[in-house]
Amino acid sequence: MKISLGNDHAGTDYKFEILEYLKSQGHEVTNHGTDKDDSVDYPDFVHPVAKDVENKKADFGIIICGSGNGANMTANKHQGVRSALCWNKEIVSLAREHNNANVLSIPARFTSKPQALEMVKTFLNTPFEGGRHERRVEKIACS
């Protein structure tokens, strides 16, 4: 699977742990995130992830910032991107099953690293249910 990853300074440590896990599972990962703790602007690292998903260069995106909100809002500006701000694996499951989320937004300041890793695992291993949810997902996109 191809995964595009982006983070700001609040998510650097999380990114490295997630990146290590993804590579250990054989995923192809594009790292658009900062590798430092110096303050940066999250859109500079989230837009490339969203573009990868939008242009089908990546199957999924994972974005990380302090609250997850800014990154999530930025990603959702792109057509075909359904970014979900999640803070536990149950919400991640619903975002995949019911909303066919293709980008996971993680709030680094409100989740632990082990919790974030569990969310990533759940995100990548939970299929979209389709059915009645399909028509709802189709209504999300603006034409």
N, CA, C and O atoms as a GROMACS GRO file, in nm:
protein
  572
    1MET      N    1   0.084  -0.117   0.000
    1MET     CA    2   0.000   0.000   0.000
    1MET      C    3   0.089   0.124   0.000
    1MET      O    4   0.197   0.124   0.059
    2LYS      N    5   0.044   0.230  -0.066
    2LYS     CA    6   0.117   0.356  -0.069
    2LYS      C    7   0.053   0.453   0.030
    2LYS      O    8  -0.067   0.481   0.024
    3ILE      N    9   0.136   0.503   0.121
    3ILE     CA   10   0.089   0.592   0.226
    3ILE      C   11   0.166   0.722   0.217
    3ILE      O   12   0.289   0.722   0.205
    4SER      N   13   0.095   0.833   0.222
    4SER     CA   14   0.157   0.965   0.225
    4SER      C   15   0.143   1.019   0.367
    4SER      O   16   0.035   1.015   0.426
    5LEU      N   17   0.253   1.069   0.420
    5LEU     CA   18   0.260   1.108   0.561
    5LEU      C   19   0.305   1.252   0.573
    5LEU      O   20   0.401   1.292   0.507
    6GLY      N   21   0.237   1.330   0.657
    6GLY     CA   22   0.276   1.468   0.678
    6GLY      C   23   0.252   1.510   0.822
    6GLY      O   24   0.159   1.463   0.887
    7ASN      N   25   0.338   1.599   0.871
    7ASN     CA   26   0.326   1.645   1.009
    7ASN      C   27   0.390   1.782   1.026
    7ASN      O   28   0.477   1.822   0.949
    8ASP      N   29   0.345   1.853   1.130
    8ASP     CA   30   0.414   1.974   1.170
    8ASP      C   31   0.503   1.940   1.289
    8ASP      O   32   0.522   1.823   1.323
    9HIS      N   33   0.557   2.042   1.353
    9HIS     CA   34   0.650   2.023   1.464
    9HIS      C   35   0.590   1.947   1.582
    9HIS      O   36   0.663   1.878   1.653
   10ALA      N   37   0.459   1.958   1.604
   10ALA     CA   38   0.396   1.888   1.716
   10ALA      C   39   0.388   1.737   1.692
   10ALA      O   40   0.370   1.660   1.786
   11GLY      N   41   0.400   1.696   1.568
   11GLY     CA   42   0.384   1.554   1.535
   11GLY      C   43   0.510   1.483   1.493
   11GLY      O   44   0.503   1.369   1.446
   12THR      N   45   0.626   1.547   1.507
   12THR     CA   46   0.750   1.486   1.457
   12THR      C   47   0.779   1.352   1.522
   12THR      O   48   0.806   1.254   1.451
   13ASP      N   49   0.775   1.344   1.654
   13ASP     CA   50   0.803   1.217   1.723
   13ASP      C   51   0.702   1.109   1.683
   13ASP      O   52   0.738   0.993   1.665
   14TYR      N   53   0.576   1.149   1.671
   14TYR     CA   54   0.472   1.055   1.632
   14TYR      C   55   0.499   1.003   1.492
   14TYR      O   56   0.487   0.883   1.465
   15LYS      N   57   0.536   1.095   1.401
   15LYS     CA   58   0.563   1.058   1.263
   15LYS      C   59   0.671   0.953   1.253
   15LYS      O   60   0.657   0.856   1.178
   16PHE      N   61   0.780   0.971   1.327
   16PHE     CA   62   0.891   0.875   1.319
   16PHE      C   63   0.846   0.735   1.364
   16PHE      O   64   0.885   0.636   1.303
   17GLU      N   65   0.766   0.728   1.469
   17GLU     CA   66   0.718   0.599   1.517
   17GLU      C   67   0.623   0.535   1.415
   17GLU      O   68   0.631   0.415   1.389
   18ILE      N   69   0.533   0.615   1.359
   18ILE     CA   70   0.439   0.566   1.259
   18ILE      C   71   0.513   0.524   1.132
   18ILE      O   72   0.482   0.420   1.073
   19LEU      N   73   0.608   0.603   1.091
   19LEU     CA   74   0.689   0.572   0.972
   19LEU      C   75   0.761   0.439   0.987
   19LEU      O   76   0.762   0.358   0.894
   20GLU      N   77   0.819   0.415   1.102
   20GLU     CA   78   0.888   0.289   1.130
   20GLU      C   79   0.790   0.171   1.120
   20GLU      O   80   0.822   0.068   1.061
   21TYR      N   81   0.672   0.188   1.180
   21TYR     CA   82   0.571   0.081   1.174
   21TYR      C   83   0.529   0.054   1.030
   21TYR      O   84   0.526  -0.062   0.987
   22LEU      N   85   0.497   0.159   0.955
   22LEU     CA   86   0.450   0.142   0.817
   22LEU      C   87   0.553   0.070   0.732
   22LEU      O   88   0.518  -0.020   0.654
   23LYS      N   89   0.677   0.109   0.745
   23LYS     CA   90   0.783   0.044   0.668
   23LYS      C   91   0.800  -0.102   0.709
   23LYS      O   92   0.826  -0.188   0.625
   24SER      N   93   0.785  -0.130   0.839
   24SER     CA   94   0.799  -0.269   0.887
   24SER      C   95   0.688  -0.358   0.832
   24SER      O   96   0.704  -0.480   0.826
   25GLN      N   97   0.577  -0.297   0.792
   25GLN     CA   98   0.466  -0.371   0.736
   25GLN      C   99   0.472  -0.379   0.583
   25GLN      O  100   0.382  -0.434   0.519
   26GLY      N  101   0.579  -0.325   0.525
   26GLY     CA  102   0.599  -0.333   0.382
   26GLY      C  103   0.530  -0.225   0.300
   26GLY      O  104   0.524  -0.234   0.177
   27HIS      N  105   0.478  -0.122   0.366
   27HIS     CA  106   0.412  -0.014   0.294
   27HIS      C  107   0.514   0.080   0.231
   27HIS      O  108   0.623   0.100   0.286
   28GLU      N  109   0.480   0.135   0.118
   28GLU     CA  110   0.561   0.237   0.053
   28GLU      C  111   0.517   0.372   0.110
   28GLU      O  112   0.400   0.409   0.098
   29VAL      N  113   0.609   0.445   0.172
   29VAL     CA  114   0.573   0.569   0.242
   29VAL      C  115   0.644   0.689   0.182
   29VAL      O  116   0.765   0.688   0.159
   30THR      N  117   0.566   0.793   0.156
   30THR     CA  118   0.621   0.922   0.116
   30THR      C  119   0.611   1.014   0.237
   30THR      O  120   0.502   1.038   0.289
   31ASN      N  121   0.725   1.066   0.282
   31ASN     CA  122   0.730   1.150   0.400
   31ASN      C  123   0.735   1.296   0.358
   31ASN      O  124   0.838   1.345   0.310
   32HIS      N  125   0.623   1.366   0.377
   32HIS     CA  126   0.617   1.509   0.347
   32HIS      C  127   0.632   1.593   0.473
   32HIS      O  128   0.632   1.716   0.466
   33GLY      N  129   0.646   1.529   0.588
   33GLY     CA  130   0.648   1.602   0.714
   33GLY      C  131   0.784   1.658   0.751
   33GLY      O  132   0.887   1.619   0.696
   34THR      N  133   0.781   1.750   0.845
   34THR     CA  134   0.906   1.802   0.897
   34THR      C  135   0.972   1.696   0.984
   34THR      O  136   0.904   1.615   1.047
   35ASP      N  137   1.104   1.697   0.986
   35ASP     CA  138   1.179   1.603   1.070
   35ASP      C  139   1.235   1.672   1.194
   35ASP      O  140   1.313   1.613   1.268
   36LYS      N  141   1.194   1.796   1.215
   36LYS     CA  142   1.246   1.876   1.327
   36LYS      C  143   1.134   1.920   1.419
   36LYS      O  144   1.016   1.908   1.386
   37ASP      N  145   1.173   1.973   1.535
   37ASP     CA  146   1.076   2.024   1.632
   37ASP      C  147   1.058   2.175   1.621
   37ASP      O  148   0.980   2.233   1.696
   38ASP      N  149   1.129   2.239   1.528
   38ASP     CA  150   1.115   2.383   1.508
   38ASP      C  151   0.976   2.415   1.454
   38ASP      O  152   0.923   2.341   1.371
   39SER      N  153   0.920   2.525   1.500
   39SER     CA  154   0.786   2.564   1.458
   39SER      C  155   0.778   2.582   1.306
   39SER      O  156   0.862   2.649   1.245
   40VAL      N  157   0.676   2.520   1.247
   40VAL     CA  158   0.649   2.529   1.103
   40VAL      C  159   0.499   2.547   1.082
   40VAL      O  160   0.421   2.538   1.177
   41ASP      N  161   0.460   2.572   0.960
   41ASP     CA  162   0.319   2.590   0.926
   41ASP      C  163   0.264   2.459   0.869
   41ASP      O  164   0.308   2.413   0.764
   42TYR      N  165   0.166   2.399   0.938
   42TYR     CA  166   0.113   2.268   0.898
   42TYR      C  167   0.064   2.261   0.754
   42TYR      O  168   0.080   2.156   0.692
   43PRO      N  169   0.004   2.368   0.695
   43PRO     CA  170  -0.042   2.352   0.556
   43PRO      C  171   0.071   2.316   0.459
   43PRO      O  172   0.048   2.248   0.359
   44ASP      N  173   0.192   2.361   0.489
   44ASP     CA  174   0.305   2.331   0.400
   44ASP      C  175   0.334   2.182   0.394
   44ASP      O  176   0.395   2.135   0.297
   45PHE      N  177   0.292   2.107   0.494
   45PHE     CA  178   0.320   1.964   0.501
   45PHE      C  179   0.195   1.879   0.477
   45PHE      O  180   0.205   1.759   0.448
   46VAL      N  181   0.078   1.942   0.489
   46VAL     CA  182  -0.048   1.868   0.469
   46VAL      C  183  -0.094   1.874   0.324
   46VAL      O  184  -0.143   1.774   0.271
   47HIS      N  185  -0.080   1.989   0.259
   47HIS     CA  186  -0.122   1.997   0.118
   47HIS      C  187  -0.055   1.890   0.031
   47HIS      O  188  -0.124   1.828  -0.050
   48PRO      N  189   0.075   1.865   0.045
   48PRO     CA  190   0.135   1.759  -0.037
   48PRO      C  191   0.075   1.621  -0.013
   48PRO      O  192   0.062   1.541  -0.106
   49VAL      N  193   0.039   1.592   0.111
   49VAL     CA  194  -0.025   1.463   0.143
   49VAL      C  195  -0.161   1.456   0.074
   49VAL      O  196  -0.194   1.357   0.009
   50ALA      N  197  -0.240   1.561   0.090
   50ALA     CA  198  -0.373   1.564   0.030
   50ALA      C  199  -0.365   1.555  -0.123
   50ALA      O  200  -0.448   1.490  -0.186
   51LYS      N  201  -0.265   1.620  -0.182
   51LYS     CA  202  -0.247   1.612  -0.327
   51LYS      C  203  -0.213   1.470  -0.370
   51LYS      O  204  -0.259   1.423  -0.474
   52ASP      N  205  -0.131   1.401  -0.290
   52ASP     CA  206  -0.099   1.262  -0.322
   52ASP      C  207  -0.224   1.176  -0.325
   52ASP      O  208  -0.241   1.093  -0.415
   53VAL      N  209  -0.312   1.195  -0.227
   53VAL     CA  210  -0.437   1.118  -0.221
   53VAL      C  211  -0.530   1.161  -0.335
   53VAL      O  212  -0.588   1.078  -0.403
   54GLU      N  213  -0.542   1.291  -0.353
   54GLU     CA  214  -0.629   1.346  -0.458
   54GLU      C  215  -0.589   1.297  -0.596
   54GLU      O  216  -0.674   1.265  -0.679
   55ASN      N  217  -0.459   1.290  -0.622
   55ASN     CA  218  -0.408   1.249  -0.753
   55ASN      C  219  -0.378   1.099  -0.762
   55ASN      O  220  -0.318   1.052  -0.858
   56LYS      N  221  -0.422   1.025  -0.660
   56LYS     CA  222  -0.408   0.879  -0.655
   56LYS      C  223  -0.263   0.832  -0.659
   56LYS      O  224  -0.234   0.722  -0.707
   57LYS      N  225  -0.172   0.914  -0.608
   57LYS     CA  226  -0.033   0.874  -0.591
   57LYS      C  227  -0.015   0.799  -0.459
   57LYS      O  228   0.087   0.734  -0.437
   58ALA      N  229  -0.116   0.809  -0.372
   58ALA     CA  230  -0.116   0.738  -0.245
   58ALA      C  231  -0.255   0.681  -0.221
   58ALA      O  232  -0.356   0.742  -0.258
   59ASP      N  233  -0.260   0.564  -0.160
   59ASP     CA  234  -0.388   0.502  -0.125
   59ASP      C  235  -0.451   0.574  -0.007
   59ASP      O  236  -0.573   0.594  -0.001
   60PHE      N  237  -0.366   0.612   0.089
   60PHE     CA  238  -0.412   0.678   0.211
   60PHE      C  239  -0.312   0.785   0.253
   60PHE      O  240  -0.195   0.782   0.215
   61GLY      N  241  -0.361   0.879   0.333
   61GLY     CA  242  -0.276   0.980   0.392
   61GLY      C  243  -0.290   0.977   0.543
   61GLY      O  244  -0.396   0.944   0.596
   62ILE      N  245  -0.183   1.012   0.611
   62ILE     CA  246  -0.184   1.027   0.757
   62ILE      C  247  -0.120   1.162   0.787
   62ILE      O  248  -0.007   1.189   0.745
   63ILE      N  249  -0.193   1.245   0.860
   63ILE     CA  250  -0.143   1.379   0.892
   63ILE      C  251  -0.148   1.400   1.043
   63ILE      O  252  -0.237   1.349   1.111
   64ILE      N  253  -0.051   1.475   1.094
   64ILE     CA  254  -0.040   1.492   1.239
   64ILE      C  255  -0.005   1.637   1.269
   64ILE      O  256   0.091   1.692   1.216
   65CYS      N  257  -0.085   1.698   1.356
   65CYS     CA  258  -0.051   1.830   1.410
   65CYS      C  259  -0.096   1.833   1.555
   65CYS      O  260  -0.148   1.734   1.605
   66GLY      N  261  -0.079   1.944   1.623
   66GLY     CA  262  -0.110   1.951   1.765
   66GLY      C  263  -0.253   1.911   1.799
   66GLY      O  264  -0.274   1.819   1.878
   67SER      N  265  -0.350   1.979   1.740
   67SER     CA  266  -0.491   1.949   1.768
   67SER      C  267  -0.552   1.858   1.663
   67SER      O  268  -0.658   1.800   1.686
   68GLY      N  269  -0.487   1.845   1.550
   68GLY     CA  270  -0.542   1.769   1.438
   68GLY      C  271  -0.640   1.850   1.355
   68GLY      O  272  -0.668   1.814   1.240
   69ASN      N  273  -0.692   1.958   1.411
   69ASN     CA  274  -0.794   2.038   1.343
   69ASN      C  275  -0.742   2.110   1.219
   69ASN      O  276  -0.799   2.097   1.111
   70GLY      N  277  -0.633   2.184   1.235
   70GLY     CA  278  -0.580   2.259   1.121
   70GLY      C  279  -0.542   2.169   1.006
   70GLY      O  280  -0.572   2.197   0.890
   71ALA      N  281  -0.474   2.060   1.039
   71ALA     CA  282  -0.435   1.964   0.935
   71ALA      C  283  -0.558   1.906   0.867
   71ALA      O  284  -0.561   1.893   0.745
   72ASN      N  285  -0.658   1.871   0.945
   72ASN     CA  286  -0.781   1.813   0.891
   72ASN      C  287  -0.853   1.911   0.798
   72ASN      O  288  -0.897   1.873   0.689
   73MET      N  289  -0.865   2.035   0.841
   73MET     CA  290  -0.931   2.137   0.759
   73MET      C  291  -0.856   2.158   0.627
   73MET      O  292  -0.917   2.172   0.522
   74THR      N  293  -0.724   2.160   0.635
   74THR     CA  294  -0.642   2.179   0.516
   74THR      C  295  -0.661   2.065   0.418
   74THR      O  296  -0.682   2.088   0.299
   75ALA      N  297  -0.652   1.943   0.466
   75ALA     CA  298  -0.665   1.826   0.378
   75ALA      C  299  -0.801   1.822   0.310
   75ALA      O  300  -0.811   1.786   0.193
   76ASN      N  301  -0.906   1.859   0.382
   76ASN     CA  302  -1.041   1.851   0.327
   76ASN      C  303  -1.072   1.957   0.223
   76ASN      O  304  -1.184   1.960   0.170
   77LYS      N  305  -0.979   2.044   0.193
   77LYS     CA  306  -0.995   2.142   0.085
   77LYS      C  307  -0.974   2.076  -0.051
   77LYS      O  308  -1.009   2.134  -0.154
   78HIS      N  309  -0.920   1.956  -0.052
   78HIS     CA  310  -0.887   1.887  -0.177
   78HIS      C  311  -1.000   1.794  -0.219
   78HIS      O  312  -1.059   1.723  -0.137
   79GLN      N  313  -1.030   1.795  -0.349
   79GLN     CA  314  -1.135   1.709  -0.404
   79GLN      C  315  -1.100   1.562  -0.384
   79GLN      O  316  -0.986   1.521  -0.407
   80GLY      N  317  -1.197   1.485  -0.343
   80GLY     CA  318  -1.178   1.342  -0.326
   80GLY      C  319  -1.111   1.303  -0.196
   80GLY      O  320  -1.094   1.185  -0.166
   81VAL      N  321  -1.073   1.402  -0.117
   81VAL     CA  322  -1.013   1.372   0.013
   81VAL      C  323  -1.122   1.374   0.119
   81VAL      O  324  -1.201   1.468   0.126
   82ARG      N  325  -1.124   1.270   0.201
   82ARG     CA  326  -1.215   1.261   0.313
   82ARG      C  327  -1.129   1.238   0.437
   82ARG      O  328  -1.105   1.124   0.480
   83SER      N  329  -1.084   1.348   0.493
   83SER     CA  330  -0.997   1.342   0.610
   83SER      C  331  -1.082   1.338   0.736
   83SER      O  332  -1.179   1.414   0.750
   84ALA      N  333  -1.046   1.250   0.827
   84ALA     CA  334  -1.118   1.234   0.952
   84ALA      C  335  -1.027   1.264   1.070
   84ALA      O  336  -0.921   1.203   1.084
   85LEU      N  337  -1.068   1.357   1.154
   85LEU     CA  338  -0.997   1.387   1.277
   85LEU      C  339  -1.042   1.286   1.382
   85LEU      O  340  -1.159   1.282   1.419
   86CYS      N  341  -0.948   1.205   1.429
   86CYS     CA  342  -0.981   1.096   1.521
   86CYS      C  343  -0.892   1.101   1.644
   86CYS      O  344  -0.776   1.142   1.637
   87TRP      N  345  -0.948   1.058   1.756
   87TRP     CA  346  -0.871   1.055   1.880
   87TRP      C  347  -0.876   0.921   1.950
   87TRP      O  348  -0.820   0.906   2.059
   88ASN      N  349  -0.943   0.824   1.892
   88ASN     CA  350  -0.937   0.686   1.942
   88ASN      C  351  -0.972   0.590   1.827
   88ASN      O  352  -1.026   0.631   1.724
   89LYS      N  353  -0.940   0.464   1.847
   89LYS     CA  354  -0.956   0.368   1.737
   89LYS      C  355  -1.103   0.340   1.702
   89LYS      O  356  -1.132   0.297   1.591
   90GLU      N  357  -1.195   0.363   1.796
   90GLU     CA  358  -1.336   0.342   1.766
   90GLU      C  359  -1.385   0.444   1.663
   90GLU      O  360  -1.461   0.411   1.572
   91ILE      N  361  -1.341   0.568   1.679
   91ILE     CA  362  -1.380   0.672   1.582
   91ILE      C  363  -1.313   0.645   1.448
   91ILE      O  364  -1.373   0.668   1.343
   92VAL      N  365  -1.190   0.596   1.453
   92VAL     CA  366  -1.121   0.560   1.329
   92VAL      C  367  -1.201   0.453   1.254
   92VAL      O  368  -1.221   0.463   1.133
   93SER      N  369  -1.245   0.350   1.326
   93SER     CA  370  -1.325   0.243   1.263
   93SER      C  371  -1.448   0.300   1.193
   93SER      O  372  -1.477   0.265   1.079
   94LEU      N  373  -1.520   0.386   1.262
   94LEU     CA  374  -1.641   0.444   1.203
   94LEU      C  375  -1.608   0.533   1.083
   94LEU      O  376  -1.682   0.534   0.985
   95ALA      N  377  -1.498   0.606   1.092
   95ALA     CA  378  -1.459   0.693   0.980
   95ALA      C  379  -1.429   0.610   0.855
   95ALA      O  380  -1.461   0.652   0.744
   96ARG      N  381  -1.369   0.495   0.873
   96ARG     CA  382  -1.341   0.406   0.759
   96ARG      C  383  -1.468   0.335   0.714
   96ARG      O  384  -1.501   0.335   0.595
   97GLU      N  385  -1.540   0.273   0.808
   97GLU     CA  386  -1.657   0.192   0.774
   97GLU      C  387  -1.770   0.274   0.713
   97GLU      O  388  -1.829   0.232   0.614
   98HIS      N  389  -1.799   0.389   0.770
   98HIS     CA  390  -1.916   0.467   0.730
   98HIS      C  391  -1.884   0.582   0.636
   98HIS      O  392  -1.968   0.621   0.555
   99ASN      N  393  -1.763   0.638   0.644
   99ASN     CA  394  -1.731   0.758   0.567
   99ASN      C  395  -1.624   0.736   0.460
   99ASN      O  396  -1.592   0.827   0.384
  100ASN      N  397  -1.570   0.616   0.455
  100ASN     CA  398  -1.464   0.582   0.360
  100ASN      C  399  -1.351   0.686   0.366
  100ASN      O  400  -1.300   0.729   0.263
  101ALA      N  401  -1.314   0.724   0.488
  101ALA     CA  402  -1.206   0.821   0.507
  101ALA      C  403  -1.079   0.769   0.441
  101ALA      O  404  -1.046   0.651   0.452
  102ASN      N  405  -1.010   0.859   0.371
  102ASN     CA  406  -0.885   0.819   0.308
  102ASN      C  407  -0.764   0.895   0.364
  102ASN      O  408  -0.651   0.873   0.321
  103VAL      N  409  -0.790   0.984   0.459
  103VAL     CA  410  -0.684   1.053   0.532
  103VAL      C  411  -0.720   1.049   0.680
  103VAL      O  412  -0.833   1.078   0.719
  104LEU      N  413  -0.623   1.014   0.761
  104LEU     CA  414  -0.639   1.011   0.907
  104LEU      C  415  -0.565   1.130   0.964
  104LEU      O  416  -0.445   1.146   0.942
  105SER      N  417  -0.636   1.214   1.039
  105SER     CA  418  -0.575   1.329   1.106
  105SER      C  419  -0.563   1.297   1.255
  105SER      O  420  -0.662   1.269   1.322
  106ILE      N  421  -0.440   1.302   1.305
  106ILE     CA  422  -0.411   1.265   1.443
  106ILE      C  423  -0.374   1.389   1.524
  106ILE      O  424  -0.286   1.465   1.484
  107PRO      N  425  -0.441   1.411   1.639
  107PRO     CA  426  -0.408   1.523   1.726
  107PRO      C  427  -0.299   1.483   1.826
  107PRO      O  428  -0.327   1.420   1.928
  108ALA      N  429  -0.175   1.520   1.796
  108ALA     CA  430  -0.062   1.474   1.877
  108ALA      C  431  -0.071   1.518   2.023
  108ALA      O  432  -0.026   1.446   2.112
  109ARG      N  433  -0.127   1.633   2.049
  109ARG     CA  434  -0.133   1.683   2.187
  109ARG      C  435  -0.246   1.620   2.268
  109ARG      O  436  -0.259   1.647   2.387
  110PHE      N  437  -0.328   1.538   2.204
  110PHE     CA  438  -0.442   1.480   2.273
  110PHE      C  439  -0.448   1.328   2.264
  110PHE      O  440  -0.546   1.266   2.307
  111THR      N  441  -0.343   1.268   2.208
  111THR     CA  442  -0.334   1.122   2.202
  111THR      C  443  -0.191   1.082   2.239
  111THR      O  444  -0.097   1.159   2.220
  112SER      N  445  -0.176   0.964   2.291
  112SER     CA  446  -0.043   0.912   2.320
  112SER      C  447   0.013   0.847   2.194
  112SER      O  448  -0.062   0.818   2.100
  113LYS      N  449   0.142   0.824   2.191
  113LYS     CA  450   0.202   0.758   2.074
  113LYS      C  451   0.146   0.617   2.055
  113LYS      O  452   0.113   0.580   1.943
  114PRO      N  453   0.134   0.536   2.163
  114PRO     CA  454   0.074   0.403   2.143
  114PRO      C  455  -0.069   0.411   2.090
  114PRO      O  456  -0.110   0.330   2.007
  115GLN      N  457  -0.145   0.508   2.138
  115GLN     CA  458  -0.283   0.526   2.092
  115GLN      C  459  -0.283   0.565   1.944
  115GLN      O  460  -0.364   0.514   1.866
  116ALA      N  461  -0.193   0.653   1.905
  116ALA     CA  462  -0.184   0.696   1.765
  116ALA      C  463  -0.148   0.577   1.675
  116ALA      O  464  -0.202   0.564   1.566
  117LEU      N  465  -0.058   0.494   1.721
  117LEU     CA  466  -0.018   0.377   1.642
  117LEU      C  467  -0.135   0.279   1.627
  117LEU      O  468  -0.154   0.222   1.520
  118GLU      N  469  -0.213   0.260   1.732
  118GLU     CA  470  -0.333   0.175   1.723
  118GLU      C  471  -0.433   0.234   1.624
  118GLU      O  472  -0.499   0.161   1.551
  119MET      N  473  -0.445   0.365   1.623
  119MET     CA  474  -0.536   0.430   1.528
  119MET      C  475  -0.490   0.407   1.385
  119MET      O  476  -0.572   0.382   1.297
  120VAL      N  477  -0.359   0.416   1.360
  120VAL     CA  478  -0.306   0.391   1.227
  120VAL      C  479  -0.336   0.248   1.184
  120VAL      O  480  -0.380   0.224   1.072
  121LYS      N  481  -0.311   0.152   1.272
  121LYS     CA  482  -0.338   0.011   1.242
  121LYS      C  483  -0.486  -0.009   1.208
  121LYS      O  484  -0.520  -0.077   1.111
  122THR      N  485  -0.573   0.050   1.288
  122THR     CA  486  -0.717   0.038   1.265
  122THR      C  487  -0.755   0.102   1.132
  122THR      O  488  -0.833   0.045   1.056
  123PHE      N  489  -0.700   0.219   1.104
  123PHE     CA  490  -0.729   0.292   0.980
  123PHE      C  491  -0.694   0.208   0.857
  123PHE      O  492  -0.773   0.200   0.763
  124LEU      N  493  -0.579   0.146   0.858
  124LEU     CA  494  -0.532   0.071   0.742
  124LEU      C  495  -0.598  -0.066   0.728
  124LEU      O  496  -0.597  -0.124   0.619
  125ASN      N  497  -0.656  -0.117   0.835
  125ASN     CA  498  -0.712  -0.252   0.833
  125ASN      C  499  -0.864  -0.258   0.839
  125ASN      O  500  -0.922  -0.366   0.846
  126THR      N  501  -0.929  -0.142   0.836
  126THR     CA  502  -1.075  -0.140   0.843
  126THR      C  503  -1.131  -0.106   0.705
  126THR      O  504  -1.102   0.001   0.651
  127PRO      N  505  -1.211  -0.194   0.648
  127PRO     CA  506  -1.268  -0.167   0.515
  127PRO      C  507  -1.392  -0.077   0.522
  127PRO      O  508  -1.459  -0.070   0.625
  128PHE      N  509  -1.420  -0.011   0.413
  128PHE     CA  510  -1.543   0.066   0.396
  128PHE      C  511  -1.658  -0.032   0.380
  128PHE      O  512  -1.647  -0.128   0.304
  129GLU      N  513  -1.768  -0.010   0.452
  129GLU     CA  514  -1.883  -0.102   0.447
  129GLU      C  515  -1.964  -0.089   0.318
  129GLU      O  516  -2.026  -0.185   0.274
  130GLY      N  517  -1.963   0.029   0.258
  130GLY     CA  518  -2.044   0.049   0.138
  130GLY      C  519  -2.192   0.050   0.174
  130GLY      O  520  -2.230   0.103   0.278
  131GLY      N  521  -2.274  -0.009   0.089
  131GLY     CA  522  -2.418  -0.016   0.115
  131GLY      C  523  -2.479   0.123   0.131
  131GLY      O  524  -2.455   0.212   0.049
  132ARG      N  525  -2.558   0.140   0.235
  132ARG     CA  526  -2.627   0.268   0.257
  132ARG      C  527  -2.528   0.383   0.276
  132ARG      O  528  -2.563   0.499   0.253
  133HIS      N  529  -2.407   0.352   0.318
  133HIS     CA  530  -2.306   0.455   0.340
  133HIS      C  531  -2.251   0.510   0.208
  133HIS      O  532  -2.205   0.624   0.202
  134GLU      N  533  -2.257   0.429   0.103
  134GLU     CA  534  -2.204   0.470  -0.027
  134GLU      C  535  -2.272   0.596  -0.078
  134GLU      O  536  -2.205   0.689  -0.122
  135ARG      N  537  -2.405   0.600  -0.074
  135ARG     CA  538  -2.475   0.717  -0.126
  135ARG      C  539  -2.445   0.841  -0.043
  135ARG      O  540  -2.442   0.952  -0.096
  136ARG      N  541  -2.422   0.823   0.086
  136ARG     CA  542  -2.389   0.937   0.172
  136ARG      C  543  -2.250   0.991   0.138
  136ARG      O  544  -2.230   1.112   0.132
  137VAL      N  545  -2.157   0.901   0.116
  137VAL     CA  546  -2.021   0.942   0.082
  137VAL      C  547  -2.022   1.014  -0.053
  137VAL      O  548  -1.951   1.113  -0.071
  138GLU      N  549  -2.102   0.965  -0.146
  138GLU     CA  550  -2.113   1.030  -0.277
  138GLU      C  551  -2.165   1.174  -0.266
  138GLU      O  552  -2.130   1.259  -0.347
  139LYS      N  553  -2.248   1.200  -0.166
  139LYS     CA  554  -2.305   1.334  -0.147
  139LYS      C  555  -2.206   1.431  -0.082
  139LYS      O  556  -2.232   1.551  -0.078
  140ILE      N  557  -2.095   1.382  -0.033
  140ILE     CA  558  -1.995   1.468   0.030
  140ILE      C  559  -1.928   1.558  -0.073
  140ILE      O  560  -1.910   1.677  -0.049
  141ALA      N  561  -1.893   1.502  -0.188
  141ALA     CA  562  -1.818   1.576  -0.290
  141ALA      C  563  -1.902   1.688  -0.349
  141ALA      O  564  -2.020   1.670  -0.380
  142CYS      N  565  -1.840   1.804  -0.364
  142CYS     CA  566  -1.905   1.917  -0.432
  142CYS      C  567  -1.880   1.901  -0.581
  142CYS      O  568  -1.772   1.860  -0.623
  143SER      N  569  -1.980   1.933  -0.660
  143SER     CA  570  -1.960   1.921  -0.805
  143SER      C  571  -1.951   2.056  -0.870
  143SER      O  572  -1.934   2.065  -0.991
   0.00000   0.00000   0.00000
